[in-house]
Amino acid sequence: MSATVISASGAGGFGQYMAEVSTWVKYGMDITQVLLNNSELGKISKEQRAGDWDVWQTSLHDPSFADFASSCGALGIREESREELDKALARAIAHPGPALVEIMSDAQLI
């Protein structure tokens, strides 16, 4: 049985397991990763703000995750425009194999 998998994560969480993209490619897995990249460990920053603490040591210097996915042999799409997001997601989901859509987002919107 074959199934399409759609996964969503932030850049911080995905970064811990990004080497698995090569496994998706090796086995032809039909996985679409939707990655929200706000260049920060958003969950930790949110907790710090909620505690009325200074946001400390949560900013990231991320690579282009879309380029990384492409270099592994997956479809990599980087989207910075809300207007093009639906097309990017549809393209990734329709792709016969692993795909990653990196959505650039604003850390202040968490």
C-alpha positions as CSV (number, residue, x, y, z in Angstrom):
1,M,0.0,0.0,0.0
2,S,1.3,3.5,-0.9
3,A,0.4,6.7,0.9
4,T,1.1,10.3,0.4
5,V,2.5,11.9,3.5
6,I,2.4,15.6,4.2
7,S,4.5,16.8,7.1
8,A,4.7,20.3,8.6
9,S,7.5,21.6,10.9
10,G,9.6,24.6,11.7
11,A,13.1,25.0,10.6
12,G,14.6,24.4,14.0
13,G,12.9,21.0,14.4
14,F,13.5,20.0,10.8
15,G,17.1,20.9,11.0
16,Q,17.6,18.1,13.6
17,Y,16.5,15.5,11.1
18,M,17.2,17.0,7.7
19,A,19.6,14.3,6.6
20,E,16.6,12.0,6.3
21,V,15.7,13.7,3.0
22,S,18.3,11.5,1.4
23,T,16.5,8.5,2.8
24,W,13.2,9.7,1.3
25,V,14.9,10.0,-2.1
26,K,16.7,6.6,-1.8
27,Y,13.4,4.8,-1.2
28,G,11.2,7.0,-3.5
29,M,9.0,8.0,-0.6
30,D,6.0,10.2,-1.4
31,I,6.6,12.8,1.4
32,T,5.9,16.5,1.1
33,Q,7.6,18.5,3.8
34,V,6.1,21.9,4.5
35,L,8.8,23.9,6.3
36,L,8.1,27.2,8.0
37,N,11.4,29.1,8.2
38,N,11.4,32.1,10.5
39,S,15.2,31.9,11.1
40,E,14.6,31.2,14.8
41,L,13.8,28.5,17.3
42,G,10.2,29.8,17.3
43,K,8.8,27.6,20.0
44,I,11.6,28.5,22.5
45,S,11.3,32.2,21.6
46,K,7.5,32.1,22.2
47,E,8.0,30.5,25.6
48,Q,10.5,33.2,26.5
49,R,8.2,36.0,25.4
50,A,5.3,34.4,27.3
51,G,7.4,34.4,30.4
52,D,8.2,38.1,29.8
53,W,11.9,37.2,29.5
54,D,14.3,38.5,26.9
55,V,14.5,36.3,23.8
56,W,17.9,34.8,24.1
57,Q,20.0,32.6,21.8
58,T,17.1,31.5,19.6
59,S,18.1,33.1,16.2
60,L,19.3,30.8,13.5
61,H,21.5,31.1,10.5
62,D,19.7,28.7,8.3
63,P,20.8,27.3,5.0
64,S,18.3,27.2,2.1
65,F,16.4,24.1,3.0
66,A,14.9,24.0,-0.5
67,D,18.4,24.0,-2.0
68,F,19.4,21.2,0.4
69,A,16.4,19.1,-0.6
70,S,17.3,19.6,-4.3
71,S,20.9,18.6,-3.6
72,C,19.6,15.3,-2.1
73,G,17.5,14.7,-5.3
74,A,14.1,15.8,-4.0
75,L,12.0,18.7,-5.3
76,G,12.9,21.8,-3.3
77,I,10.8,24.9,-3.5
78,R,11.4,28.1,-1.6
79,E,8.4,30.4,-1.3
80,E,8.5,34.0,-0.1
81,S,5.2,35.2,-1.6
82,R,1.8,34.4,-0.1
83,E,0.3,34.8,-3.6
84,E,2.3,31.9,-5.0
85,L,2.0,29.6,-2.0
86,D,-1.0,27.6,-3.2
87,K,0.8,26.8,-6.5
88,A,3.9,25.8,-4.7
89,L,2.1,23.4,-2.4
90,A,0.1,21.9,-5.3
91,R,3.3,21.4,-7.3
92,A,5.0,19.7,-4.3
93,I,2.0,17.4,-3.5
94,A,1.7,16.4,-7.2
95,H,5.4,15.6,-7.5
96,P,6.0,11.8,-7.8
97,G,8.5,11.6,-4.9
98,P,9.8,13.6,-2.0
99,A,9.4,17.3,-2.0
100,L,10.0,20.2,0.4
101,V,8.3,23.6,0.4
102,E,10.3,26.1,2.4
103,I,8.0,29.0,3.4
104,M,9.8,32.1,4.6
105,S,7.8,33.5,7.6
106,D,8.1,36.2,10.2
107,A,9.2,35.2,13.6
108,Q,7.1,38.0,15.2
109,L,3.9,36.3,14.0
110,I,4.2,33.4,16.3
